[in-house]
Amino acid sequence: MLMAVPKIKSAKGAVELAAEVERMESSLKTLKAELKRFVDQNGAIETKEKVWNYNVAVSWEFHESGLRDMADQLAIEGVNPWKFMTISAANLKKIGWSEEVLRQFGQKKETKRFSSQTK
């Protein structure tokens, strides 16, 4: 059941709509937790369009010498390894270098993403 989306006509209306989105997101989180509990006990659930179940996500963690060897192998195969090997934003934070220092090695890329943040 979809609700009619009201047109925002004022800042007050925007605040009210944002509060409703927050309420719905909280409800969605609670509903998913309950569905997860049921799936834990009873297995996958199918709707007309989806199957709700656990799906395996695969990732790799390489040791330092493995990364070096991988970069060497890519270079031998004629592939620029630096097109594939990047440092995540979380790891850059851990390094703790300023933007001024980072600019010596590359350029900053900013992406706008619409979301809320906790005050």
KOLKOLSE-310967 format. One line per field, with one value per residue: residue number from 1; residue in one letter; z, y, x of N, C-alpha, C, O in turn; chain. Coordinates in nm, 2 decimals. Layout:
BEGIN
n	[NUM | ...] $
res	[A | ...] $
n_z	[Z | ...] $
n_y	[Y | ...] $
n_x	[X | ...] $
ca_z	[Z | ...] $
ca_y	[Y | ...] $
ca_x	[X | ...] $
c_z	[Z | ...] $
c_y	[Y | ...] $
c_x	[X | ...] $
o_z	[Z | ...] $
o_y	[Y | ...] $
o_x	[X | ...] $
chain	[A | ...] $
//
This chain:
BEGIN
n	[1 | 2 | 3 | 4 | 5 | 6 | 7 | 8 | 9 | 10 | 11 | 12 | 13 | 14 | 15 | 16 | 17 | 18 | 19 | 20 | 21 | 22 | 23 | 24 | 25 | 26 | 27 | 28 | 29 | 30 | 31 | 32 | 33 | 34 | 35 | 36 | 37 | 38 | 39 | 40 | 41 | 42 | 43 | 44 | 45 | 46 | 47 | 48 | 49 | 50 | 51 | 52 | 53 | 54 | 55 | 56 | 57 | 58 | 59 | 60 | 61 | 62 | 63 | 64 | 65 | 66 | 67 | 68 | 69 | 70 | 71 | 72 | 73 | 74 | 75 | 76 | 77 | 78 | 79 | 80 | 81 | 82 | 83 | 84 | 85 | 86 | 87 | 88 | 89 | 90 | 91 | 92 | 93 | 94 | 95 | 96 | 97 | 98 | 99 | 100 | 101 | 102 | 103 | 104 | 105 | 106 | 107 | 108 | 109 | 110 | 111 | 112 | 113 | 114 | 115 | 116 | 117 | 118 | 119] $
res	[M | L | M | A | V | P | K | I | K | S | A | K | G | A | V | E | L | A | A | E | V | E | R | M | E | S | S | L | K | T | L | K | A | E | L | K | R | F | V | D | Q | N | G | A | I | E | T | K | E | K | V | W | N | Y | N | V | A | V | S | W | E | F | H | E | S | G | L | R | D | M | A | D | Q | L | A | I | E | G | V | N | P | W | K | F | M | T | I | S | A | A | N | L | K | K | I | G | W | S | E | E | V | L | R | Q | F | G | Q | K | K | E | T | K | R | F | S | S | Q | T | K] $
n_z	[0.00 | -0.11 | -0.01 | -0.08 | -0.22 | -0.08 | -0.21 | -0.14 | 0.01 | 0.18 | 0.43 | 0.67 | 0.58 | 0.46 | 0.67 | 0.81 | 0.63 | 0.61 | 0.88 | 0.86 | 0.68 | 0.83 | 1.04 | 0.89 | 0.79 | 1.03 | 1.10 | 0.88 | 0.93 | 1.17 | 1.08 | 0.89 | 1.07 | 1.21 | 1.00 | 0.93 | 1.16 | 1.14 | 0.90 | 0.99 | 1.15 | 0.99 | 0.72 | 0.38 | 0.23 | -0.01 | -0.22 | -0.46 | -0.62 | -0.51 | -0.33 | 0.00 | 0.19 | 0.31 | 0.15 | 0.01 | 0.02 | -0.14 | -0.07 | -0.09 | 0.11 | 0.10 | 0.18 | 0.25 | 0.08 | -0.11 | -0.24 | -0.36 | -0.53 | -0.69 | -0.82 | -0.96 | -1.13 | -1.28 | -1.42 | -1.57 | -1.74 | -1.89 | -1.79 | -1.63 | -1.29 | -1.11 | -1.19 | -1.08 | -0.81 | -0.53 | -0.26 | 0.00 | 0.13 | 0.40 | 0.48 | 0.40 | 0.59 | 0.82 | 0.77 | 0.79 | 0.67 | 0.55 | 0.33 | 0.17 | 0.16 | 0.04 | -0.21 | -0.35 | -0.45 | -0.60 | -0.71 | -0.56 | -0.53 | -0.53 | -0.45 | -0.47 | -0.24 | -0.16 | 0.16 | 0.51 | 0.82 | 1.15 | 1.41] $
n_y	[-0.12 | 0.20 | 0.53 | 0.85 | 1.09 | 1.39 | 1.72 | 1.94 | 2.25 | 2.43 | 2.51 | 2.41 | 2.20 | 2.04 | 1.96 | 1.81 | 1.61 | 1.49 | 1.40 | 1.20 | 1.03 | 0.94 | 0.81 | 0.60 | 0.47 | 0.37 | 0.20 | 0.02 | -0.09 | -0.23 | -0.41 | -0.56 | -0.68 | -0.85 | -1.02 | -1.13 | -1.28 | -1.47 | -1.60 | -1.70 | -1.91 | -2.05 | -2.07 | -1.96 | -1.71 | -1.65 | -1.40 | -1.24 | -1.11 | -1.14 | -1.32 | -1.37 | -1.42 | -1.54 | -1.43 | -1.51 | -1.31 | -1.25 | -1.16 | -1.06 | -1.07 | -0.97 | -1.05 | -0.85 | -0.91 | -1.06 | -0.87 | -0.72 | -0.92 | -0.97 | -0.72 | -0.72 | -0.94 | -0.86 | -0.65 | -0.79 | -0.92 | -0.71 | -0.53 | -0.23 | -0.22 | -0.03 | 0.07 | -0.10 | -0.14 | 0.03 | 0.27 | 0.25 | 0.49 | 0.47 | 0.36 | 0.56 | 0.75 | 0.63 | 0.64 | 0.91 | 1.14 | 1.48 | 1.67 | 1.82 | 1.68 | 1.45 | 1.54 | 1.55 | 1.31 | 1.24 | 1.32 | 1.48 | 1.34 | 1.41 | 1.30 | 1.35 | 1.24 | 1.18 | 1.18 | 1.12 | 1.24 | 1.17 | 1.40] $
n_x	[0.08 | 0.09 | 0.16 | 0.01 | 0.23 | 0.30 | 0.32 | 0.58 | 0.55 | 0.65 | 0.91 | 0.83 | 0.66 | 0.85 | 1.01 | 0.82 | 0.77 | 1.03 | 1.04 | 0.84 | 0.96 | 1.18 | 1.04 | 0.92 | 1.15 | 1.25 | 1.04 | 1.06 | 1.31 | 1.26 | 1.06 | 1.21 | 1.39 | 1.22 | 1.13 | 1.37 | 1.42 | 1.22 | 1.29 | 1.53 | 1.44 | 1.27 | 1.34 | 1.38 | 1.17 | 0.92 | 0.79 | 0.58 | 0.76 | 1.02 | 1.28 | 1.33 | 1.61 | 1.92 | 2.21 | 2.52 | 2.80 | 3.10 | 3.43 | 3.77 | 4.07 | 4.39 | 4.72 | 5.01 | 5.24 | 5.12 | 4.96 | 5.16 | 5.27 | 5.05 | 5.02 | 5.26 | 5.22 | 4.99 | 5.11 | 5.30 | 5.13 | 5.05 | 4.87 | 4.77 | 4.82 | 4.74 | 4.50 | 4.32 | 4.38 | 4.30 | 4.28 | 4.07 | 3.83 | 3.79 | 4.04 | 4.21 | 4.14 | 4.24 | 4.51 | 4.55 | 4.65 | 4.66 | 4.44 | 4.60 | 4.84 | 4.75 | 4.68 | 4.92 | 4.95 | 4.72 | 4.39 | 4.11 | 3.79 | 3.46 | 3.14 | 2.79 | 2.55 | 2.23 | 2.11 | 2.04 | 2.19 | 2.28 | 2.23] $
ca_z	[0.00 | -0.12 | 0.03 | -0.18 | -0.18 | -0.08 | -0.26 | -0.03 | -0.02 | 0.28 | 0.51 | 0.77 | 0.51 | 0.43 | 0.80 | 0.84 | 0.54 | 0.66 | 1.00 | 0.82 | 0.62 | 0.95 | 1.10 | 0.80 | 0.79 | 1.16 | 1.09 | 0.79 | 1.01 | 1.26 | 1.00 | 0.84 | 1.18 | 1.23 | 0.88 | 0.94 | 1.27 | 1.09 | 0.81 | 1.07 | 1.21 | 0.90 | 0.59 | 0.28 | 0.21 | -0.14 | -0.25 | -0.61 | -0.69 | -0.44 | -0.23 | 0.12 | 0.24 | 0.32 | 0.03 | 0.04 | -0.04 | -0.14 | -0.08 | -0.06 | 0.18 | 0.05 | 0.26 | 0.18 | -0.03 | -0.21 | -0.32 | -0.44 | -0.63 | -0.78 | -0.90 | -1.06 | -1.23 | -1.37 | -1.50 | -1.66 | -1.83 | -1.97 | -1.73 | -1.52 | -1.17 | -1.03 | -1.23 | -1.00 | -0.67 | -0.48 | -0.12 | 0.04 | 0.21 | 0.54 | 0.50 | 0.39 | 0.72 | 0.91 | 0.74 | 0.86 | 0.59 | 0.52 | 0.19 | 0.10 | 0.13 | -0.06 | -0.34 | -0.41 | -0.51 | -0.68 | -0.70 | -0.48 | -0.61 | -0.45 | -0.51 | -0.38 | -0.21 | -0.07 | 0.28 | 0.64 | 0.92 | 1.29 | 1.46] $
ca_y	[0.00 | 0.32 | 0.65 | 0.96 | 1.17 | 1.53 | 1.82 | 2.03 | 2.39 | 2.52 | 2.45 | 2.33 | 2.08 | 1.96 | 1.90 | 1.71 | 1.50 | 1.43 | 1.32 | 1.08 | 0.94 | 0.88 | 0.71 | 0.49 | 0.40 | 0.30 | 0.09 | -0.07 | -0.16 | -0.32 | -0.51 | -0.65 | -0.76 | -0.96 | -1.11 | -1.20 | -1.37 | -1.57 | -1.67 | -1.78 | -2.02 | -2.13 | -2.07 | -1.85 | -1.67 | -1.60 | -1.31 | -1.25 | -1.06 | -1.15 | -1.43 | -1.32 | -1.52 | -1.50 | -1.45 | -1.50 | -1.20 | -1.29 | -1.06 | -1.12 | -0.99 | -1.01 | -1.01 | -0.75 | -0.97 | -1.11 | -0.76 | -0.69 | -1.02 | -0.95 | -0.61 | -0.76 | -1.03 | -0.78 | -0.57 | -0.89 | -0.94 | -0.59 | -0.45 | -0.14 | -0.27 | 0.08 | 0.09 | -0.19 | -0.13 | 0.16 | 0.27 | 0.29 | 0.61 | 0.43 | 0.34 | 0.69 | 0.81 | 0.56 | 0.69 | 1.04 | 1.25 | 1.59 | 1.68 | 1.88 | 1.57 | 1.35 | 1.61 | 1.52 | 1.17 | 1.22 | 1.43 | 1.45 | 1.31 | 1.42 | 1.25 | 1.39 | 1.14 | 1.23 | 1.09 | 1.20 | 1.22 | 1.19 | 1.53] $
ca_x	[0.00 | 0.17 | 0.09 | 0.03 | 0.34 | 0.26 | 0.42 | 0.63 | 0.52 | 0.71 | 1.01 | 0.76 | 0.62 | 0.97 | 1.04 | 0.72 | 0.79 | 1.15 | 1.01 | 0.77 | 1.06 | 1.25 | 0.95 | 0.90 | 1.27 | 1.26 | 0.95 | 1.12 | 1.42 | 1.19 | 0.99 | 1.31 | 1.44 | 1.12 | 1.13 | 1.50 | 1.40 | 1.13 | 1.37 | 1.63 | 1.38 | 1.19 | 1.39 | 1.35 | 1.03 | 0.90 | 0.68 | 0.56 | 0.88 | 1.15 | 1.30 | 1.40 | 1.69 | 2.06 | 2.29 | 2.66 | 2.88 | 3.24 | 3.53 | 3.90 | 4.16 | 4.52 | 4.83 | 5.10 | 5.33 | 5.02 | 4.92 | 5.27 | 5.28 | 4.94 | 5.05 | 5.36 | 5.16 | 4.91 | 5.21 | 5.36 | 5.02 | 5.03 | 4.76 | 4.81 | 4.76 | 4.68 | 4.36 | 4.23 | 4.41 | 4.27 | 4.28 | 3.94 | 3.81 | 3.82 | 4.18 | 4.27 | 4.12 | 4.33 | 4.64 | 4.55 | 4.71 | 4.57 | 4.41 | 4.72 | 4.94 | 4.69 | 4.68 | 5.05 | 4.94 | 4.60 | 4.29 | 3.99 | 3.67 | 3.34 | 3.01 | 2.68 | 2.46 | 2.12 | 2.09 | 2.03 | 2.29 | 2.25 | 2.28] $
c_z	[0.00 | -0.07 | -0.08 | -0.13 | -0.19 | -0.14 | -0.15 | -0.08 | 0.08 | 0.35 | 0.61 | 0.71 | 0.49 | 0.56 | 0.84 | 0.75 | 0.58 | 0.78 | 0.96 | 0.76 | 0.73 | 1.02 | 1.02 | 0.79 | 0.92 | 1.15 | 1.00 | 0.86 | 1.10 | 1.19 | 0.94 | 0.95 | 1.21 | 1.12 | 0.89 | 1.05 | 1.22 | 0.99 | 0.88 | 1.11 | 1.11 | 0.76 | 0.50 | 0.26 | 0.07 | -0.15 | -0.40 | -0.68 | -0.63 | -0.36 | -0.12 | 0.19 | 0.26 | 0.19 | 0.06 | -0.04 | -0.03 | -0.15 | -0.05 | 0.02 | 0.15 | 0.15 | 0.18 | 0.06 | -0.14 | -0.30 | -0.41 | -0.56 | -0.73 | -0.87 | -1.00 | -1.16 | -1.33 | -1.47 | -1.61 | -1.77 | -1.91 | -1.91 | -1.63 | -1.39 | -1.09 | -1.08 | -1.14 | -0.85 | -0.62 | -0.33 | -0.08 | 0.12 | 0.36 | 0.57 | 0.49 | 0.52 | 0.82 | 0.89 | 0.80 | 0.79 | 0.56 | 0.37 | 0.11 | 0.07 | 0.03 | -0.20 | -0.42 | -0.49 | -0.60 | -0.66 | -0.63 | -0.57 | -0.51 | -0.52 | -0.41 | -0.37 | -0.12 | 0.04 | 0.40 | 0.73 | 1.05 | 1.34 | 1.56] $
c_y	[0.12 | 0.44 | 0.76 | 1.05 | 1.32 | 1.62 | 1.91 | 2.17 | 2.48 | 2.44 | 2.36 | 2.19 | 1.99 | 1.89 | 1.79 | 1.59 | 1.42 | 1.35 | 1.19 | 0.98 | 0.87 | 0.78 | 0.58 | 0.40 | 0.32 | 0.18 | -0.02 | -0.16 | -0.27 | -0.44 | -0.61 | -0.74 | -0.88 | -1.06 | -1.19 | -1.31 | -1.49 | -1.66 | -1.76 | -1.91 | -2.11 | -2.14 | -1.96 | -1.83 | -1.61 | -1.51 | -1.32 | -1.21 | -1.09 | -1.28 | -1.36 | -1.43 | -1.46 | -1.53 | -1.43 | -1.39 | -1.25 | -1.17 | -1.13 | -1.02 | -1.05 | -0.96 | -0.92 | -0.80 | -1.02 | -0.99 | -0.72 | -0.79 | -1.01 | -0.83 | -0.64 | -0.85 | -0.96 | -0.70 | -0.67 | -0.91 | -0.82 | -0.50 | -0.36 | -0.17 | -0.16 | 0.12 | 0.01 | -0.18 | 0.01 | 0.15 | 0.33 | 0.42 | 0.59 | 0.42 | 0.47 | 0.77 | 0.76 | 0.61 | 0.83 | 1.15 | 1.36 | 1.59 | 1.73 | 1.77 | 1.48 | 1.41 | 1.58 | 1.39 | 1.15 | 1.34 | 1.39 | 1.44 | 1.32 | 1.37 | 1.29 | 1.27 | 1.19 | 1.13 | 1.18 | 1.16 | 1.25 | 1.32 | 1.51] $
c_x	[0.09 | 0.09 | 0.11 | 0.14 | 0.30 | 0.36 | 0.46 | 0.61 | 0.59 | 0.82 | 0.94 | 0.71 | 0.73 | 1.01 | 0.94 | 0.74 | 0.92 | 1.12 | 0.93 | 0.86 | 1.14 | 1.17 | 0.93 | 1.03 | 1.29 | 1.16 | 1.00 | 1.23 | 1.36 | 1.13 | 1.10 | 1.37 | 1.35 | 1.12 | 1.26 | 1.49 | 1.32 | 1.21 | 1.48 | 1.57 | 1.31 | 1.24 | 1.34 | 1.20 | 1.02 | 0.78 | 0.66 | 0.69 | 1.01 | 1.15 | 1.38 | 1.47 | 1.83 | 2.13 | 2.44 | 2.73 | 3.03 | 3.33 | 3.66 | 3.98 | 4.30 | 4.62 | 4.93 | 5.18 | 5.24 | 4.98 | 5.04 | 5.29 | 5.17 | 4.97 | 5.16 | 5.30 | 5.07 | 5.00 | 5.27 | 5.25 | 4.98 | 4.91 | 4.82 | 4.75 | 4.69 | 4.54 | 4.26 | 4.26 | 4.40 | 4.27 | 4.14 | 3.94 | 3.84 | 3.97 | 4.26 | 4.26 | 4.22 | 4.47 | 4.66 | 4.62 | 4.61 | 4.54 | 4.53 | 4.82 | 4.88 | 4.69 | 4.81 | 5.04 | 4.82 | 4.51 | 4.17 | 3.87 | 3.55 | 3.22 | 2.90 | 2.59 | 2.35 | 2.10 | 2.07 | 2.15 | 2.24 | 2.31 | 2.39] $
o_z	[0.10 | -0.10 | -0.15 | -0.01 | -0.30 | -0.13 | -0.07 | -0.18 | 0.06 | 0.34 | 0.64 | 0.77 | 0.50 | 0.56 | 0.88 | 0.80 | 0.57 | 0.80 | 1.03 | 0.78 | 0.72 | 1.05 | 1.07 | 0.79 | 0.91 | 1.20 | 1.02 | 0.83 | 1.11 | 1.23 | 0.94 | 0.92 | 1.23 | 1.15 | 0.86 | 1.03 | 1.25 | 1.00 | 0.84 | 1.12 | 1.13 | 0.68 | 0.55 | 0.28 | 0.03 | -0.11 | -0.47 | -0.79 | -0.70 | -0.32 | -0.14 | 0.24 | 0.22 | 0.13 | 0.15 | -0.17 | 0.08 | -0.24 | 0.00 | 0.00 | 0.18 | 0.21 | 0.06 | -0.05 | -0.25 | -0.42 | -0.53 | -0.67 | -0.85 | -0.99 | -1.12 | -1.28 | -1.45 | -1.59 | -1.72 | -1.89 | -1.99 | -1.99 | -1.55 | -1.38 | -1.01 | -1.01 | -1.14 | -0.77 | -0.65 | -0.27 | -0.13 | 0.18 | 0.42 | 0.68 | 0.56 | 0.57 | 0.90 | 0.99 | 0.86 | 0.86 | 0.54 | 0.29 | -0.01 | -0.04 | -0.06 | -0.29 | -0.54 | -0.58 | -0.68 | -0.61 | -0.63 | -0.66 | -0.41 | -0.64 | -0.29 | -0.46 | -0.01 | 0.02 | 0.40 | 0.70 | 1.07 | 1.31 | 1.61] $
o_y	[0.15 | 0.45 | 0.75 | 1.08 | 1.37 | 1.59 | 1.96 | 2.21 | 2.61 | 2.32 | 2.25 | 2.09 | 1.87 | 1.77 | 1.68 | 1.47 | 1.30 | 1.23 | 1.09 | 0.86 | 0.75 | 0.67 | 0.47 | 0.28 | 0.20 | 0.07 | -0.14 | -0.28 | -0.38 | -0.55 | -0.73 | -0.85 | -0.99 | -1.18 | -1.31 | -1.42 | -1.61 | -1.78 | -1.87 | -2.01 | -2.24 | -2.22 | -1.87 | -1.92 | -1.52 | -1.55 | -1.40 | -1.26 | -1.07 | -1.34 | -1.31 | -1.53 | -1.35 | -1.63 | -1.34 | -1.39 | -1.28 | -1.09 | -1.24 | -0.90 | -1.17 | -0.85 | -0.92 | -0.74 | -1.02 | -1.01 | -0.69 | -0.75 | -1.03 | -0.84 | -0.61 | -0.83 | -0.99 | -0.70 | -0.63 | -0.93 | -0.82 | -0.42 | -0.40 | -0.16 | -0.18 | 0.20 | 0.03 | -0.21 | 0.10 | 0.04 | 0.43 | 0.46 | 0.67 | 0.46 | 0.49 | 0.83 | 0.83 | 0.63 | 0.86 | 1.26 | 1.33 | 1.52 | 1.70 | 1.77 | 1.44 | 1.33 | 1.59 | 1.37 | 1.05 | 1.44 | 1.27 | 1.51 | 1.25 | 1.41 | 1.27 | 1.20 | 1.24 | 1.01 | 1.31 | 1.05 | 1.34 | 1.35 | 1.60] $
o_x	[0.16 | -0.03 | 0.20 | 0.15 | 0.27 | 0.48 | 0.37 | 0.66 | 0.58 | 0.83 | 0.99 | 0.72 | 0.72 | 1.05 | 0.99 | 0.73 | 0.92 | 1.18 | 0.95 | 0.85 | 1.16 | 1.22 | 0.94 | 1.03 | 1.34 | 1.20 | 0.99 | 1.24 | 1.41 | 1.13 | 1.07 | 1.40 | 1.40 | 1.11 | 1.26 | 1.53 | 1.35 | 1.20 | 1.51 | 1.63 | 1.30 | 1.19 | 1.26 | 1.12 | 1.10 | 0.67 | 0.73 | 0.72 | 1.11 | 1.05 | 1.49 | 1.42 | 1.86 | 2.11 | 2.47 | 2.71 | 3.07 | 3.31 | 3.67 | 3.97 | 4.33 | 4.62 | 4.92 | 5.18 | 5.28 | 4.97 | 5.02 | 5.31 | 5.19 | 4.94 | 5.15 | 5.34 | 5.07 | 4.97 | 5.28 | 5.29 | 4.89 | 4.86 | 4.91 | 4.63 | 4.60 | 4.48 | 4.14 | 4.17 | 4.48 | 4.27 | 4.10 | 4.04 | 3.90 | 4.01 | 4.36 | 4.35 | 4.27 | 4.55 | 4.76 | 4.65 | 4.49 | 4.61 | 4.55 | 4.88 | 4.95 | 4.71 | 4.82 | 5.12 | 4.82 | 4.55 | 4.13 | 3.85 | 3.55 | 3.19 | 2.91 | 2.56 | 2.39 | 2.07 | 2.09 | 2.21 | 2.16 | 2.43 | 2.45] $
chain	[A | A | A | A | A | A | A | A | A | A | A | A | A | A | A | A | A | A | A | A | A | A | A | A | A | A | A | A | A | A | A | A | A | A | A | A | A | A | A | A | A | A | A | A | A | A | A | A | A | A | A | A | A | A | A | A | A | A | A | A | A | A | A | A | A | A | A | A | A | A | A | A | A | A | A | A | A | A | A | A | A | A | A | A | A | A | A | A | A | A | A | A | A | A | A | A | A | A | A | A | A | A | A | A | A | A | A | A | A | A | A | A | A | A | A | A | A | A | A] $
//
